[in-house]
Amino acid sequence: MTWTELLSNLSTNPYFGAGFGLFGVGASAAILRKGLQGASILFRRHLMITLEVPCRDKSYQWLLKWITVKGAKKTQHLSVETSFLQNDNGQVKTSYHFIPSIGKHVFRYKNNWIQVERTREQQTLDIQMGVPWESVTLTAFGNNKQIYFDILEEARQLALEATEGKTLMYTAMGSEWRPFGHPRRRRPTTSVVLDLGISEKIIADCNDFISNSLWYTNRGIPYRRGYLLYGPPGCGKSSFITALAGELEYGICLLNLSERGLTDDRLNHLLNVAPEQTIILLEDIDAAFVSRESTLQQKSAYDGLNRITFSGLLNCLDGVASTEARIVFMTTNYIDRLDPALIRPGRIDLKEYIGYCSQYQLEEMFKNFFGENETLKSVEFAQKLIASSRAVSPAQVQGFFMKHKSSSPQHVVNCCQSIWEN
Ligand SMILES: Nc1ncnc2c1ncn2[C@@H]1O[C@H](COP(=O)(O)OP(=O)(O)OP(=O)(O)O)[C@@H](O)[C@H]1O
């Protein structure tokens, strides 16, 4: 009899089979410990201890990966998960992760044989995600619950290592936040050149906010801070927020307010369950309500059912409460289109204009691209562009440098007026 068969027989045997099942296991070991303590009397009478982790739980994916790393050699049944990884040169490579397939597997951990059963309910769909309901159940001999704390902690550490030095992006799926795309390599804030002092001012404000939770608690002020970056397209609003998240070691929860199906209730829920250490980013905040009016002309089956209201948004922003620092960033190209109620202090605490290039920015971008010792040419380049009195965005400058990346710095200075061509 194989170990799989033995364990399988034991767990279905009416005498031995009433294993300990734990549902809704959270990422936090404290919650887990509580749950296990509550049920500890149950498993002492039995020979088996089981742990069930449903697919909705945060630790589900971590656990599958960990089982594969630790125990895949013991199993012949694998399924593949394809992902894309960005290396240090910015190249994206395809990578394949094998995870235990649906069915039973066995692996050895700290001198214990553990059965893994991954099940998928064909009849039950996860309504939020639209995917079949899955769970993983670990079964071990004995009553040593510590083994599961150790496994979950190792799985969490493994997941953390994989995202070290990277910025995680989340997107809203149903009423949950799910990691989206591959974790991005952190972009240094110095690579996004804003006008003199702006970057430092925002970073200092965020750090001050994050490190002063007691100040807020003592005064009964909700522990949240709102930022608005406004200005023309291509001047670095989104890039700066991404770099800032990296600097703070935060992830980003990206929310599109114009999205169909986003109701006031859902928005409220999402803002309150955003993962810890994340910035909530509401981009092009003005478009949410403009597009709503224009789409009202084109009646569809969704009309009236699935849109947030302006007052709903205000209530949601006011209601964002957290013991963790909650940072909300909004961006817009048209600050004059925003209702003053949306950007009043308390909702937006710091507004910053991120505009076209100043002389300082042009010089810094030139040096960032062609080398720190090109100071004289960087000044000449900046002066020529400023003298022409035409606005130029950092995105235009970046595109121009890319076009001339093999040219000499002097050539780039000489032909800089062609930056407005195309
Ligand atoms: N200040 C900057 N310094 C360096 N690169 C920049 C800067 N601003 C923009 N870029 C580059 O230009 C591109 C577009 O920038 P980004 O999307 O951040 O602009 P944005 O202000 O958010 O635009 P939009 O308002 O259209 O969303 C990016 O590739 C970014 O690297």
The ligand as a MOL file (V3000), in Angstrom:
LIG
                    3D

  0  0  0     0  0            999 V3000
M  V30 BEGIN CTAB
M  V30 COUNTS 31 33 0 0 0
M  V30 BEGIN ATOM
M  V30 1 N 9.3240 63.5220 -14.7240 0
M  V30 2 C 9.7050 62.4380 -15.4340 0
M  V30 3 N 10.9560 61.9660 -15.3310 0
M  V30 4 C 11.3280 60.8920 -16.0610 0
M  V30 5 N 10.5070 60.2340 -16.9210 0
M  V30 6 C 9.2550 60.6740 -17.0510 0
M  V30 7 C 8.7990 61.7990 -16.3090 0
M  V30 8 N 7.5130 62.0220 -16.6410 0
M  V30 9 C 7.1750 61.0980 -17.5290 0
M  V30 10 N 8.2060 60.2910 -17.7800 0
M  V30 11 C 8.1760 59.1480 -18.7070 0
M  V30 12 O 7.0940 59.3550 -19.6040 0
M  V30 13 C 6.2190 58.2260 -19.6740 0
M  V30 14 C 4.7910 58.6180 -19.2940 0
M  V30 15 O 4.7720 59.1100 -17.9620 0
M  V30 16 P 3.5350 58.9680 -16.9650 0
M  V30 17 O 2.5780 57.9370 -17.4490 0
M  V30 18 O 4.0880 58.7990 -15.5890 0
M  V30 19 O 2.8580 60.3770 -17.1000 0
M  V30 20 P 1.4810 60.8940 -16.4790 0
M  V30 21 O 1.7300 62.2980 -16.0130 0
M  V30 22 O 0.9830 59.9420 -15.4730 0
M  V30 23 O 0.5510 60.8940 -17.7560 0
M  V30 24 P -1.0630 60.8030 -17.8430 0
M  V30 25 O -1.6120 62.0510 -17.2590 0
M  V30 26 O -1.2970 60.6830 -19.3210 0
M  V30 27 O -1.4460 59.5590 -17.0830 0
M  V30 28 C 6.8410 57.1850 -18.7590 0
M  V30 29 O 7.5230 56.2680 -19.5780 0
M  V30 30 C 7.8350 57.9140 -17.8970 0
M  V30 31 O 8.9750 57.1340 -17.6410 0
M  V30 END ATOM
M  V30 BEGIN BOND
M  V30 1 1 1 2
M  V30 2 1 2 3
M  V30 3 2 2 7
M  V30 4 2 3 4
M  V30 5 1 4 5
M  V30 6 2 5 6
M  V30 7 1 6 7
M  V30 8 1 6 10
M  V30 9 1 7 8
M  V30 10 2 8 9
M  V30 11 1 9 10
M  V30 12 1 10 11
M  V30 13 1 11 12
M  V30 14 1 11 30
M  V30 15 1 12 13
M  V30 16 1 13 14
M  V30 17 1 13 28
M  V30 18 1 14 15
M  V30 19 1 15 16
M  V30 20 2 16 17
M  V30 21 1 16 18
M  V30 22 1 16 19
M  V30 23 1 19 20
M  V30 24 2 20 21
M  V30 25 1 20 22
M  V30 26 1 20 23
M  V30 27 1 23 24
M  V30 28 2 24 25
M  V30 29 1 24 26
M  V30 30 1 24 27
M  V30 31 1 28 29
M  V30 32 1 28 30
M  V30 33 1 30 31
M  V30 END BOND
M  V30 END CTAB
M  END
